[in-house]
Amino acid sequence: MNINLSLSHRGDEPEKSVLYIVGTPIGNFNDISARALNILKNVSLIACEDTRQTKKLMNKFEIKNKLISFNKNNGFEKISGIINDLKIGKSIALVSDAGMPGICDPGEELVKSARLNKFDVICIPGACALITALVASGMPSSSFVFNGFLPKKKKNREQVLLEITKQEKTTVLFESPHRLKKLLNELKDYCGGEREIQVFRELTKKYEEQIGNNVDMVINFFGEKEVIGEITVVIKGINKKQKLNFDEFQIRSELKELINAGLTLSAASKYIAKKNNLTKSEIYSLY
């Protein structure tokens, strides 16, 4: 058995020419570790998603250090400069606005580049919204699917929603507050109002909310309210032993005929679902 022991006994941190992936709080500042604070205080520089957000954390713990912006708009342009800094012996910390870097941000490309250039990449673990929501939901968590933010393009978005309708594992999503209601209505359309979900808003913060138990309940909860804050959605998978209570052959034949006639899968499924008082997910399961 081959075991790489090169990282088993590190010297005093931070070390030269090392990229540190530093987890920061997702809301409550008290969730940061002493090790993370030491790294942020003593590295050569900190690459952060938004310098203004990271500055709040730095001010809270009276840390002064050099900050550079590294986000989805400029990340790819700055990778080469960061790699050059590592080459001359600088230690660098990568942080996101909240949680673990590299999840739904360009951090993964920087890590990939650092490894290709043979630099050590050390993760300083911290809070993570998707794991926090998953374990708090009470839904099966040994195996799950993380889809991040759903695509904005209609075709790509419908494809992911279709996958969720058939998914037996728990699914975790991120969503922006101004698009949450749209997502909830889409989940009702595709998965049905009884599909079990939990919506987490402002995790670890003073006004944290955990809203569930199913799609209809969450839609009613938000109603006409303005949705604000960070949103994480956990969706329970389907029971593979569930039996459909309608004529599968007849529905499947009608679906095939409509698609052959030129209708999209979405349009054909919507028509058949409405006609037979079924959900889109039940129709999709036959496709």
N, C-alpha and C positions, 0 to 999 in steps of 0.2 A: 504493500500500500504506500503510495507516494503522497506525502503531506508537505505542503509549502509552509515552512516555519519562519519565513523571512519577516513576517509582520507580527510574530508572536510576542516579541519583547522589544517594544519601541523605546527610544530614548526619551528625553524630556521633550514635550510637545510645546509648540509646533517645531517640526523638523524642516530642514532646507529641502527645496525642490519637491515638496509634497502638496498635492491638491486635497484639501479637506472639504468634504461635503457635510455641511453643518445643519442639523435640524433645529429649527427655531419654533417658538410657540405658535399655535394656530389661533390663539385668542388670549389666554391667560399667561401673562409674563412669567408667572411662577413655575411654569412647566419647563423652563430651560434648565439644562444641566450645568454643573460647575465646570465640567470638561469643555462644554461648548463655549462658555464665557471665557475660559482661558485661551481657547483657540482664537476667538474673535478679538481678544485684547492683544494678542502677541504675534499674529501672522503679519506678513509683509503688507498685505492688502486684502480687502474683502470685495468680491464680485457679487453684486446684489441685484435682484429683479427691479427694485425701485429704491433708490438711495433715500428718499424721503421716509419710506416705511421702515427701512433698516435703521435710519437715524433715530427713530422713536425708541427702538430697542436699545440702541447704544446709549442714548441719553438716560434711559431708565437705570442702566447699570453703570453709568459714568465711565463708559469706554470711549476712548478716542483712537481712531485708526483711519487709514485711508480707504475710502469707498469708491468703487467704480461701478457704473451701470452695466448690467449684463441681462438682457431680456429678449423677448421674442422679436423685437424690432431691430436690435443691434447685435444679438448674441453671436451669430455666425461670423460677423465682421471682426469681433473681438477675440475669437478663439486663438488665432495665431499670435496675438500680442500676449495673451495669458501663457501660452506655451513657451514663448520666448522668455517670459519672466521666470518660469519654472527652470528653464535651461541655465539661467544665471544664478540659480540658487534661492530664489524667493519662495516663501511659503504662501499659499493662497487659500482663502476660505470662500466657498461658494454657498450663498444663502438665497432663499426665495422670500417672498413677502411673508409667507407663513408656512410652517410645516417642513416637509422634506423636499429639497431641491431635486430636479430631475423628473418629477411627476407633473406632466402637462406643462412643461417649460423646457427651454433649450439646454438645460443643464446636462441632459443625457448625452448630447453631442460633445460637450466639453469633456465629460468623463471619458467618452470613447476616444477622443483625440489625445487626451493625456495618457491613456493606456497604450495607444498605438505608438506614442513617443517614449514608452518605457518608464513613465513616472508613476510613483506610488499614488494611489487614490485611497484615502482613508475616510470612512463615513463616521461622523459623530452623530449617533442616532438621537432622534427627538420625536416630537408629536407629529402625527399624520392623520389628517381628517378622514381619509377613507377607512383606515383601520379603526379609528376611534368610533366612527359611526357604525361600522360593521359589527364590532363586538358589543356595542350598546343596543343594537337592534334586536338581539335575541334570535336572529335568523341563522341558519346553518352557515358556519364560517370556516370550516376546514378546507373547503374548496369554493372559490368564488370567482366572478368575472368583474373586472374593472374596465369601464368604457370611457372614463374621463368625461369630457364635455362632448355631447352628441354633435355630429356634423351639422353645419348650417344648410348645406345643399339638400334640397328636398329628397332626391333620389337616394343619396347616401344615408340621410337621416332615417328614411323609411326602411332601409335595409337593416340598420341597427335595431330599430324598433321591432322589426319582424323577428330578428334573432332573439330579442328579449322575450317575445311571446312564447318561444319554444324552449327557452333556456331552463334547464333543471337546476342549475346552480344559482346561488344568490348573486344578484347584480348590483354593483355600486356605481353611481353616477355623480358627477359634479354638475351644477347648473347655476347660471347667473340669476339673481333675484328677478330681473325683469322678464326672464323667459320661463320662469317656473310654471306659471299657470298654463302656458302653451304646452309644456311637457306633460303636465298632469292630464290635460284634455287628450293629448295623444296617447298616453298610457291607458286612459279609459276607453278610447276608440280601439286600440290594438289589443289590450289585455283584459278589458272589462273592469267595471267599477269595483268588483269584489277582490281584485288582485291585491295581495297583502304588500304594503309598502310602509316605510317609515321615512319621514322627511326631517332632517336635522338642520336647524338654523342657528348660526352663531355658536358653534361648538366651543365649549370651555369658557365662554364669555358670561358676563353677568346675566344677560337676558337670553341665555340658551333655551331653545325650544326643541322638543322631540314630538313630532306630530304623526299620528297613524290612527287606525290600523290598516285601512285599505284606501284605494284610490278615491272612491266616492267621499269618504270621511275627510280626506285631506283637501279635496276640492271644496267641500262645504266649509272647512275650517278657514281657508283663506278668503273665500267669497269675494267681496269687493275690497278687501284690505290691500294696502300697498305692501308688497313684499320687499324687505330690505335684508342685507346681511349676506354672509357666505352660506351656501346651500349644498348639502350632501343628501343624496337620495339612495335608499337601500330598498331593493325589490326582491321579494321572495321568488324562488324558482317554482316551476310547475311540478306537480306530482306525476311522475311518469306512468303511474298506475291508473291515472284518471281515465275514465271511459267517456267518450262522446255520446250524447243521448239523442242522436239524430241519424238519418239515413246517410251514412258516409258516401256510399257509392253514388247516390243521386246528386248530392252536393258536389262531389268531386267531378262528376260528368258535366254539371252545369257550369262549374268554374272553368273547366277546360274549354267548353264551347264559347264562353264569353271572352276568354283570352285569345282564342283562335280568331274570334270575330274582330279583334283589334283593341279591346279594352286592356288597360293596365291591370296588373295583379291587384293593386290597391283599389282601383275603381270597381273591379269585378267583385272583390271580397266585400267591399262596402255595400254594394247592391244586394248580394246574396245574404249578408248578415242582417240587413234591415228587413229583407223579405221574409226571413225565417226566424226573426227575433233572436239572433245569435250575436256573438261578438266576432270582431275581425280575427282575433287569435284562434278561435275555433275553426274558422275558414282557412286561415293560413296553415294550420296544422295538417290540413289535407293536401296542401300543394306540394 
